[in-house]
């Protein structure tokens, strides 16, 4: 994974993305980046009216940040489960 993106060893349609994630308390956004790409950086918010809004993904990312022991937003535990 020289640039943080690779095809699954099992083949098929899966790709693995080695990502960084962090929470910006000032904006309330969770940032996602793939270091080494120079082009992959995006944000997610819990506001469903926002173009970057995805409450389900936001809750899952917030849970992942919490489990990693880094700062993150409060989240709805019912949103942060597998579907």
C-alpha positions in Angstrom: 0.0 0.0 0.0 2.4 2.7 -1.1 -0.4 5.3 -1.3 -2.8 3.8 1.3 -5.0 2.1 -1.3 -4.9 -1.6 -2.3 -7.0 -4.3 -3.9 -8.1 -7.0 -1.5 -5.8 -10.0 -1.4 -8.9 -12.2 -2.0 -9.6 -10.4 -5.3 -13.2 -9.5 -6.1 -14.5 -6.0 -5.9 -13.0 -4.9 -2.6 -10.4 -2.3 -2.0 -8.7 -1.5 1.3 -8.2 2.2 2.2 -5.7 3.0 5.0 -7.3 6.1 6.4 -6.8 8.7 9.0 -9.7 10.2 10.8 -10.0 13.1 13.3 -12.7 15.3 14.8 -12.7 19.1 14.5 -14.6 20.3 17.6 -14.9 23.8 16.2 -16.8 22.8 13.0 -18.3 19.5 14.3 -17.0 17.7 11.3 -15.1 14.4 11.2 -12.3 14.5 8.7 -11.2 11.5 6.6 -7.9 11.3 4.7 -5.7 8.8 3.0 -2.2 10.0 3.6 0.1 9.8 0.6 -2.6 10.3 -2.0 -2.5 14.1 -2.1 -6.2 14.1 -3.1 -8.3 12.2 -0.6 -9.5 14.4 2.2 -13.2 14.8 3.0 -15.5 15.6 5.9 -18.6 14.1 7.4 -21.2 15.8 9.5 -24.3 14.5 11.4 -26.5 17.2 9.8 -28.8 15.3 7.3 -29.5 18.6 5.5 -25.8 19.2 4.7 -24.2 18.0 1.4 -21.7 16.3 3.7 -24.4 15.0 6.1 -24.6 11.3 6.9 -25.8 10.7 10.5 -25.2 7.0 10.3 -21.7 7.2 9.0 -20.9 10.0 11.4 -22.0 8.0 14.4 -19.9 5.0 13.3 -16.9 7.2 12.8 -17.5 8.9 16.2 -17.6 5.4 17.8 -14.4 4.4 16.0 -12.6 7.5 17.3 -13.9 6.8 20.8 -12.7 3.2 20.6 -9.3 4.4 19.4 -9.1 6.6 22.5 -8.9 9.9 20.7 -11.2 13.0 20.8 -14.5 12.6 19.1 -18.1 13.9 19.2 -20.9 12.5 21.2 -22.9 10.0 19.1 -26.2 8.2 18.9 -25.3 4.6 19.9 -28.3 3.3 17.9 -26.8 4.8 14.8 -23.4 3.4 15.5 -24.3 -0.3 15.0 -24.0 -2.5 12.0 -26.9 -2.6 9.6 
